[in-house]
Every structure is written in C-alpha cells, then in structure tokens.
Amino acid sequence: MNKENKYRELFADLPEAVYEPLQFTGYPEEEMLQRARDWYEECERRRTTRHFSTKPVAKELIELAIATANTAPSGAHLQPWKFVAIDSPALKQTIRDVTEEEEYKTYTERMTDEWRQDLAKLGTDWVKTHITDAPWVVVLFKERYSLKEDGKKKKHYYVDESVGICAGLFISAIHHMGLSTLTHTPNPMGFLNELLKRPPNESAVLLFPVGYPSDTAQVPKIARKPLEDIVQWNDG
C-alpha cells in the first residue's frame, strides 16, 4: 500500500475539514518594513517591573487581552488554556500570603547557589507586593486533558508549546494597550488549583499582575542578547 492510499484509509471515516476564505491584508514592502520596525521598537520598550500602581484598570481591557491570547495557535486547535482573572483584594491578599510563604522557602531552602547568583542582578526576593498592589491578577492554567461526555480523558497535544504562545500574546496585548505585567511563577503553584477551585486536569503556569506601573517604578539595568547570539542564518 502506497503512502497516499494508507493515509486515505486511516482518515476515510473521519469528518472532513470545513474551510472558509482566509481574511488576509497584504501591504507594500516599504509599509511592511515600517510596520515591522514600529512593532519591534514598541516591543523593545517592554520591560518587566515589580512596582505597580493601585490605580483601577477597566475589566474590558483584561477581557480584550485574554481574547487576544485566545487567538493563539494550538495543537489540533484544542486551545488548552484557562484564565482566572482576580480583582478581589481579599483573594489577592490570600494568594500573596501563600505565595510569600512558599517563595521564602524557595529562596532560602530550595534554590541552588547558581540560581541565587543568576537572580541577584534582577533584585528579586520573596516579598511579592505586586500581587496586592496591581488591580488585577490573572492566572493562566494549562489544560493537560479534557473530559469526554462518557467521562473518559481526551488527550491534548503540544500543551506546553500552545500555552507558551498564548502567554506571549497576552503579554504583548497588555503592553500594547499601555499597561504593565509581570510573569510570576510561584514555586510550587499547586495551591492555586485549590484556592481558585480549578479541576485536577489543569495546572497553573503563570501568574500575571496587571496594572499601571507606579510613579516610582524601576527596572533592572540589563540588556537583551544581540541577534548574532540567537540566530543562525541558512539563507543560501
């Protein structure tokens, strides 16, 4: 049996894909270059700060950032992500209390000397004021599998890769609208499932405080790697 016949046989009884016209806007090359430069310059200005203002942020802005993240490609288009958006001061305080307890153990007991050395230039520590200062905390969960109607597990594909792309789009959306966020990974993160009443097929991946930077916000004085350190060109 040749490859084409084998393929057709395996997929013979499966539903066919339904297509629709691609909605695509092309641009002249000069405009493409200008758009690319403008977007790069905007992203280059993005920095992670841990200093947030308590100024309120409209719920619609968070909705739009999550909707943008939801446009991410995913394995078999199963969209294996869930978001929990929190503006309750009491719940944020609880998250901070538990996080700081775990983070203190991480910094003093679990962390290797090499890890501490790498973090020293960023000035991070176990105190997480950003969780209570920022008006919103958004927690991103990955959905490792879903449940079918008969209760059996449905496998999800390329979950980590899909959720990573989703997170990147969320960060970009937040920056583009003029807000700040921080990629926080409390270690361990299992308490978030119980606290936020998430099912066992989900695991917390990232905690995003979202808001305006404070008037006195600072960022570490660091530089990004140049392109020659991160790209290999095989262009003929």
C-alpha positions in Angstrom: 0.0 0.0 0.0 1.5 3.4 -1.0 1.5 6.3 1.3 -1.5 8.1 -0.2 -3.7 5.0 0.0 -2.7 4.3 3.6 -3.4 7.9 4.5 -6.8 7.9 2.9 -7.7 4.6 4.5 -6.9 5.9 8.0 -8.9 9.0 7.5 -11.7 7.6 5.4 -14.4 7.6 8.1 -13.5 10.8 9.8 -15.3 14.1 9.2 -13.8 16.3 6.6 -12.3 19.7 7.4 -14.5 22.7 6.6 -12.7 25.7 5.1 -13.5 29.3 4.7 -11.6 32.1 2.8 -8.6 33.5 4.6 -9.0 37.1 5.7 -5.6 38.5 4.9 -4.4 42.0 4.4 -1.2 42.5 2.4 1.0 45.6 2.4 3.6 47.1 0.1 7.1 46.1 1.1 8.0 49.5 2.4 5.0 49.6 4.6 5.8 46.1 5.8 9.2 47.2 6.8 7.9 50.2 8.6 5.3 48.2 10.5 7.9 45.6 11.4 10.2 48.4 12.7 7.4 50.1 14.7 6.3 46.8 16.3 9.9 45.9 17.2 10.5 49.3 18.7 7.3 49.0 20.7 8.2 45.5 22.0 11.8 46.6 22.7 10.4 49.2 25.1 8.5 46.5 27.1 10.1 45.8 30.5 9.1 43.8 33.5 8.5 45.8 36.6 7.5 44.7 40.1 6.3 48.1 41.1 2.6 48.6 40.3 0.1 51.4 41.0 -3.1 50.6 42.7 -5.0 52.7 40.0 -8.0 50.8 38.8 -8.0 49.1 35.4 -11.2 48.6 33.4 -12.4 45.0 33.2 -12.9 45.3 29.4 -9.1 45.8 29.0 -8.4 42.5 30.7 -11.2 40.8 28.6 -9.5 42.1 25.4 -6.1 40.9 26.5 -7.4 37.4 27.2 -9.4 37.5 23.9 -6.2 38.3 22.1 -4.3 35.5 23.9 -7.1 33.2 22.8 -6.2 33.8 19.2 -3.0 31.8 19.7 -2.5 28.6 17.5 -2.7 25.3 19.4 -2.2 21.6 18.9 -5.3 20.3 17.0 -7.0 23.7 17.8 -7.9 22.4 21.3 -6.9 25.6 23.0 -5.6 24.0 26.2 -5.7 27.1 28.4 -7.9 28.6 31.0 -7.6 32.1 32.6 -8.8 33.2 36.0 -9.0 37.0 36.4 -9.0 38.3 40.0 -9.6 41.8 41.3 -10.8 40.8 44.8 -8.5 42.5 47.4 -9.1 39.7 49.8 -8.4 36.9 47.3 -5.2 38.7 46.1 -4.1 39.0 49.7 -4.6 35.3 50.3 -2.6 34.5 47.2 0.2 36.8 48.3 0.3 35.3 51.8 0.6 31.7 50.5 3.0 32.8 47.7 5.3 34.6 50.0 5.4 31.6 52.4 6.4 29.3 49.6 8.8 31.8 47.9 10.6 32.3 51.2 11.2 28.5 51.3 12.4 28.6 47.7 14.8 31.4 48.2 16.2 30.0 51.5 16.0 26.2 51.1 15.2 25.1 47.5 17.2 27.4 45.4 20.7 26.5 44.4 23.7 28.9 44.8 23.9 29.2 41.0 20.2 30.1 40.8 20.6 32.8 43.5 23.6 34.2 41.7 21.6 34.4 38.4 18.7 36.2 40.1 20.9 38.6 42.1 21.2 41.0 39.2 17.4 41.2 38.9 16.9 42.1 42.5 14.0 39.7 43.1 13.2 38.4 46.5 10.4 36.5 48.4 8.3 39.7 49.0 5.6 39.9 46.4 3.9 43.3 46.8 2.9 43.3 43.1 0.2 40.7 43.9 -1.7 43.1 46.1 -0.7 46.4 44.5 -1.8 45.6 40.9 -5.5 46.0 40.4 -5.8 42.6 38.6 -4.1 39.3 39.0 -4.6 36.9 36.0 -3.6 33.3 36.4 -3.0 31.2 33.3 -3.7 27.4 33.6 -2.8 24.7 31.1 -5.4 22.1 30.5 -3.5 18.8 30.2 -6.6 16.9 29.0 -10.3 17.4 28.9 -13.2 15.0 29.6 -15.5 13.5 27.1 -19.2 13.1 27.7 -18.6 9.5 28.8 -16.1 10.7 31.4 -13.0 9.4 29.6 -10.0 11.6 29.1 -9.4 13.4 25.8 -5.7 13.9 25.1 -4.4 17.4 24.3 -1.4 17.9 22.1 1.6 20.2 22.4 0.1 21.7 25.5 3.2 23.5 26.8 4.0 24.9 23.4 0.4 26.1 22.8 0.1 27.7 26.3 3.5 29.4 25.8 2.4 31.1 22.6 -0.9 32.1 24.3 1.0 33.7 27.2 3.2 35.6 24.8 0.2 37.1 23.1 -1.3 38.1 26.4 1.9 39.9 27.4 2.0 41.7 24.1 -1.6 42.7 24.3 -1.1 44.2 27.8 2.0 46.1 26.7 0.3 47.4 23.5 -2.6 48.8 25.4 -0.3 50.8 27.7 -0.3 48.6 30.9 2.4 46.5 32.6 2.6 42.9 33.7 5.0 40.5 35.3 5.5 36.8 34.6 5.4 35.3 38.1 5.8 31.6 38.7 5.2 30.9 42.4 7.0 27.7 43.3 5.2 25.4 43.9 1.9 26.5 42.3 -0.4 23.7 43.2 -2.2 25.8 45.9 -3.7 27.9 43.1 -5.8 25.0 41.9 -7.5 24.6 45.3 -7.7 28.3 46.1 -9.3 29.1 42.7 -11.4 25.9 42.5 -9.8 24.6 39.3 -10.3 21.0 38.2 -7.5 18.4 38.5 -6.8 18.3 34.7 -5.5 21.9 35.0 -2.1 23.2 36.2 -1.2 26.8 37.0 1.5 28.0 34.6 1.9 31.8 35.2 0.6 34.5 37.5 0.3 37.9 35.8 -0.2 41.0 37.9 -1.7 43.6 35.5 -1.9 47.3 36.0 -0.2 50.7 35.6 3.4 50.9 36.7 3.8 53.1 39.8 5.2 56.6 39.5 8.4 55.4 41.1 8.7 52.1 39.2 12.1 50.9 38.4 13.6 48.0 36.3 16.9 46.2 36.4 19.6 47.8 34.2 20.1 44.8 31.8 20.5 44.3 28.1 19.0 41.8 25.7 21.1 39.4 23.7 22.1 40.7 20.2 20.7 38.9 17.2 24.0 37.3 16.3 23.8 35.4 19.6 20.4 34.0 19.0 20.1 33.4 15.2 21.7 31.0 12.8 21.0 32.0 9.1 20.9 29.3 6.5 19.8 31.6 3.6 21.6 30.2 0.6 
